[in-house]
Amino acid sequence: MGRGRVQLKRIENKINRQVTFSKRRSGLLKKAHEISVLCDAEVALIVFSTKGKLFDYSTDSCMERILERYERYSYAERQLHATDTETNGSWTLEHAKLKARMEVLQKNQRHYMGEDLESLSLKDLQSLEQQIDSALKHIRSRKNNLMAENLTDLQKKDKIMEEERNQLLKKVKEKEKEIAAQMDWEQQNQGVDSSPPLPSPAANISSSYPARENGGEEDRTGVQQRGNVLLPAWMLPHLN
């Protein structure tokens, strides 16, 4: 028959209880020593029997140093827990303050919009009116400043555009003068090249004396008439 599982409860029999304590104590001390050696851990074990007898084990017999370290760590743990508790409390209080402030701001915003005015007294309404008037003055002042700045910018842009326009007009006039001078020069050159040649004197004289046929009277008369126009008076008798 195998050994059964021992039920974890107080042993009523005093002798059995003392025997079990001695066996388990020896095993516990042995396990503490093994874990300190195998795992290079600092172990401190304190056991008091029912009669108040002390049994202890510590790594390298440094019980005081281990207990001191334990006190340090436990104190730091308590302080951290207290700090967390205070922090949580402060955050809760801060949340409540911010929530109340937000509600006040929302209520004031509704009042500025002209809503929920029934709960306000005459004095509150007068104060609200003064606040709105002051805000309107600031708004108008800012608006006028912006309009003045925009007007100044527009005037600067207009001046720049006017200067650019004048420069363009100046360039256009210079270009027109260049084109007019070029056209005058071309017309002068064309007039010199296309002028008709001057008639020679011989051609004028021959044209003034047409050939006579059969000595006709009409030709002589015609010559005399043309001679009156083209020849001097002293040459007319010689022609007869």
Buried (B, 14 or more C-beta within 10 A) or exposed (E): EEEEEEEEEEBEEEEEEBEEBEEEBEEBBEEBBEEBEEEEEBBBBEBEEEEEEEBEBBBEEEBEBBEEEEEEEEEEEEEEEEEEEEEEEEEEEEEEEEEEEEEEEEEEEEBEEEEEEEEEEEEEEEEBEEEEEEEEEEEEEEEEEEEEEEEEEEEEEEEEEEEEEEEEEEEEEEEEEEEEEEEEEEEEEEEEEEEEEEEEEEEEEEEEEEEEEEEEEEBEEEBEEBBEEBBEEEEEEEEE
